[in-house]
Amino acid sequence: MGVGIHIIADFYGVDSELIATTERMYPIIEGAVEYGRLTKISSDYYQFRPKGASGIVLLAESHLSFHTWPEYGLVTLDIYTCGDPKTADDAFAYLVDKLRPTSISTRKIVRGDMIEEAGENQIEEAALH
C-alpha cells in the first residue's frame, strides 16, 4: 500500500541556458506543481554563480526539489507526494515535457510500504497474548 510515491530522477542533455538560472527554472517548477494538482505551501530558490540553480517547493503532500548543473546539461529531481500517485506522475511528465532531456535515469519508490504489513503483524501478536 504505502503512504506516498517518491520519484528520483536525473535528466541528461538538458539545454544549459534553460537550467542556468532560477529565473528560467522558477516557472517550470511552479508549472509542474500546478499541472500535478499539488498544494504549494512555500518555495525557495537559490542562484549559484556564475550559473546553476537549486530549489524546493514545500507541498502539503510533501516536496519537489531540483538541482542543476548547466555545464553538464544535468538536472536532478526529487518529487515526493502522498495521496494520489498520479499527481507525482503528472508533475514528472510536465517536467520531462518542459526540460526535454535527451535521456533520463529514474527510480520510483513506494514510501511507507510496510505500514499495512506491520499493522497486521501487530494485530497477530496481540491476538497471541
ABEGO torsion letter per residue (X at the ends): XEABBBBBBBBBGBBAAAAABAAAAAAAAAAAAAAAGBBBABBBBBBBOABEBBBBBBBAAEBBBBBBBAAAGBBBBBBBBBEBAAAAAAAAAAAAAAAGBABBBBBBBBBGAAAAAAAAAAAAAAAAX
